Amino acid sequence: MSKTKSYYWDQAEKQVDEIITNLKNKVIDYATARTNILNVDAVCLVDIDEDNVDMVIENELASVETRRD
């Protein structure tokens, strides 16, 4: 993978992780998180799009619930 692609991939992952963290901490709501994730530059590099963004968010939120149990 080229350095440029790798850089944008890492940046997209960091931004999505930050958005998910804000959602988990109730800083933002679900709709805002969804919109923000879809607006991340190069989000397609981390295989997130309109068709699966809800599944990604729900899986992340479920992983928090699993750790609490």
RAQUIVEN-V755602 format. One record per residue. N is the residue number from 1. RES is the residue in one small letter. OMEGA is omega in degrees with one decimal (999 if undefined). BURIAL is 1 if it has 24 or more other C-alpha atoms within 12 Angstrom, else 0. Layout:
BEGIN
N&RES&OMEGA&BURIAL + N&RES&OMEGA&BURIAL
END
This chain:
BEGIN
1&m&-179.7&0 + 2&s&-179.9&0 + 3&k&-179.4&0 + 4&t&179.8&0 + 5&k&178.5&0 + 6&s&179.2&0 + 7&y&-178.1&0 + 8&y&176.0&0 + 9&w&179.2&1 + 10&d&179.9&0 + 11&q&178.9&0 + 12&a&178.2&1 + 13&e&-179.5&1 + 14&k&-179.3&0 + 15&q&178.3&1 + 16&v&178.0&1 + 17&d&179.1&1 + 18&e&178.8&0 + 19&i&178.9&1 + 20&i&178.0&1 + 21&t&178.0&0 + 22&n&177.1&0 + 23&l&179.5&1 + 24&k&-180.0&0 + 25&n&177.2&0 + 26&k&174.4&0 + 27&v&177.4&0 + 28&i&178.6&0 + 29&d&-175.3&0 + 30&y&-177.3&1 + 31&a&178.5&0 + 32&t&178.6&0 + 33&a&179.9&1 + 34&r&-179.7&1 + 35&t&-179.0&0 + 36&n&179.0&1 + 37&i&-179.7&1 + 38&l&179.1&1 + 39&n&178.2&0 + 40&v&175.5&1 + 41&d&176.5&0 + 42&a&179.0&1 + 43&v&178.7&1 + 44&c&178.9&1 + 45&l&178.2&0 + 46&v&174.5&1 + 47&d&174.5&0 + 48&i&177.1&1 + 49&d&-177.5&0 + 50&e&-176.0&0 + 51&d&-175.7&0 + 52&n&-177.7&0 + 53&v&179.3&1 + 54&d&178.5&0 + 55&m&179.0&0 + 56&v&-179.4&1 + 57&i&-178.3&1 + 58&e&177.8&0 + 59&n&178.3&0 + 60&e&179.1&1 + 61&l&178.4&1 + 62&a&-179.9&0 + 63&s&176.0&0 + 64&v&-179.9&0 + 65&e&-180.0&0 + 66&t&-179.6&0 + 67&r&-179.6&0 + 68&r&-175.6&0 + 69&d&999&0
END
